[in-house]
Amino acid sequence: MILSTLFILLAAASYGIMSRIHHGNLLWSKNEYDFWGNNSGRRKYKFPYQPPLDNWYYKLFRLSYREKFPLSATVLVSITDGFHQIQFWMIKFLILAIVFYNPLFSFWWDTGILLAAWALAFNTLYIITKKQLLIK
């Protein structure tokens, strides 16, 4: 129970930082496009923005522009900017809180199942509901 509570506190703190980034007033952000800026999510794309490649990967994930480096807009997005990095940790903390709350947990098995379920649900709805961006 103590570990679950700790992980919930860490997830909530992560969410608080994500909210500050989103609203553009995080204390240690220097400008809106730096690692912690509220427009830092654009860092996953090459600049100046180039049209997406015409292949299955770009079509499946409905990417708006060319990635800065391979997988920077999908699997490795958590290393491109602060918002996605904090979001990555928030998700992990929530899953760990659930796993440690269960007294009969099997750490690796339960953690893997919950991470896979989160990834499947998030990516399915994210892809289905995404509009193409037109960043000028």
Wavefront OBJ file of the C-alpha trace (Angstrom):
o trace
v 0.000 0.000 0.000
v 2.857 2.395 0.776
v 4.493 1.852 -2.622
v 1.147 2.264 -4.417
v 0.575 5.554 -2.627
v 4.077 6.740 -3.513
v 3.544 5.883 -7.189
v 0.166 7.672 -7.221
v 1.861 10.761 -5.737
v 4.559 10.616 -8.413
v 1.929 10.207 -11.151
v -0.019 13.192 -9.819
v 3.159 15.295 -9.632
v 3.951 14.312 -13.225
v 0.471 15.337 -14.302
v 0.951 18.696 -12.588
v 4.161 19.304 -14.540
v 2.427 18.244 -17.779
v -0.330 20.771 -17.100
v 2.225 23.537 -16.536
v 3.963 22.655 -19.808
v 0.635 22.583 -21.665
v -0.373 26.007 -20.370
v 3.041 27.487 -21.115
v 4.046 28.614 -17.650
v 6.511 26.010 -16.411
v 9.137 27.708 -14.262
v 12.219 26.244 -15.962
v 11.007 26.733 -19.566
v 13.102 29.314 -21.435
v 10.839 29.635 -24.500
v 7.875 27.839 -26.022
v 10.022 25.621 -28.294
v 12.692 24.469 -25.838
v 12.593 20.984 -24.285
v 10.115 22.132 -21.606
v 8.180 24.697 -23.685
v 4.445 24.456 -24.386
v 5.153 23.996 -28.134
v 7.974 21.530 -27.565
v 5.850 18.756 -29.090
v 6.890 20.083 -32.492
v 10.472 19.044 -31.761
v 9.679 15.525 -32.993
v 9.516 16.831 -36.582
v 12.265 18.102 -38.876
v 12.398 21.843 -39.201
v 11.629 23.452 -41.577
v 8.589 21.206 -41.792
v 8.594 18.818 -44.723
v 5.661 16.771 -46.041
v 5.413 13.242 -44.636
v 6.915 10.363 -46.563
v 4.540 8.283 -48.649
v 4.937 4.921 -46.901
v 2.929 2.585 -44.652
v 4.479 3.914 -41.419
v 3.589 7.562 -42.033
v 0.113 6.554 -43.239
v -0.598 4.230 -40.298
v 0.290 6.849 -37.676
v -1.030 9.753 -39.777
v 2.123 11.753 -39.242
v 1.836 15.343 -40.398
v 5.499 15.960 -41.212
v 8.805 14.134 -41.546
v 10.272 12.929 -38.303
v 13.448 14.499 -36.932
v 14.942 11.007 -36.549
v 13.469 7.493 -37.008
v 10.558 6.852 -34.603
v 10.770 10.372 -33.079
v 7.022 10.918 -33.515
v 5.941 7.503 -32.217
v 7.903 5.077 -30.033
v 10.728 7.485 -29.127
v 8.627 10.621 -28.684
v 9.372 10.630 -24.945
v 12.967 11.699 -25.625
v 12.052 14.613 -27.923
v 10.403 16.960 -25.419
v 9.560 17.435 -21.764
v 5.785 17.001 -22.097
v 6.081 13.529 -23.605
v 8.869 12.533 -21.227
v 6.811 13.468 -18.160
v 3.764 11.776 -19.705
v 5.851 8.605 -20.173
v 6.741 8.595 -16.461
v 3.185 9.401 -15.360
v 1.878 6.325 -17.193
v 4.586 4.112 -15.697
v 3.865 5.415 -12.181
v 0.124 4.734 -12.559
v 0.738 1.195 -13.747
v 3.204 0.541 -10.930
v 0.645 1.850 -8.407
v -1.907 -0.653 -9.739
v 0.559 -3.550 -9.769
v 1.870 -2.883 -6.248
v -1.650 -2.424 -4.870
v -2.496 -6.019 -5.728
v -1.051 -8.254 -2.966
v -0.808 -11.184 -5.395
v 1.022 -9.275 -8.103
v 3.484 -10.828 -10.474
v 5.578 -7.753 -11.198
v 6.830 -8.392 -14.741
v 3.735 -10.184 -16.003
v 1.166 -7.714 -14.639
v 3.252 -4.688 -15.585
v 3.673 -5.969 -19.140
v -0.048 -6.687 -19.551
v -1.049 -3.255 -18.232
v 1.519 -1.442 -20.399
v 0.339 -3.350 -23.479
v -3.325 -2.605 -22.691
v -2.559 1.106 -22.210
v -0.545 1.266 -25.446
v -3.227 -0.538 -27.445
v -6.104 1.619 -26.171
v -4.187 4.901 -26.448
v -2.752 4.313 -29.909
v -6.000 2.986 -31.355
v -8.017 5.999 -30.231
v -5.203 8.451 -30.971
v -4.894 7.245 -34.560
v -8.654 7.088 -35.156
v -9.381 10.563 -33.771
v -6.358 12.468 -35.126
v -6.784 15.346 -37.562
v -3.955 16.247 -39.895
v -2.037 19.290 -38.605
v -1.246 22.225 -40.785
v 1.511 24.036 -38.926
v 2.494 27.224 -40.680
l 1 2 3 4 5 6 7 8 9 10 11 12 13 14 15 16 17 18 19 20 21 22 23 24 25 26 27 28 29 30 31 32 33 34 35 36 37 38 39 40 41 42 43 44 45 46 47 48 49 50 51 52 53 54 55 56 57 58 59 60 61 62 63 64 65 66 67 68 69 70 71 72 73 74 75 76 77 78 79 80 81 82 83 84 85 86 87 88 89 90 91 92 93 94 95 96 97 98 99 100 101 102 103 104 105 106 107 108 109 110 111 112 113 114 115 116 117 118 119 120 121 122 123 124 125 126 127 128 129 130 131 132 133 134 135 136
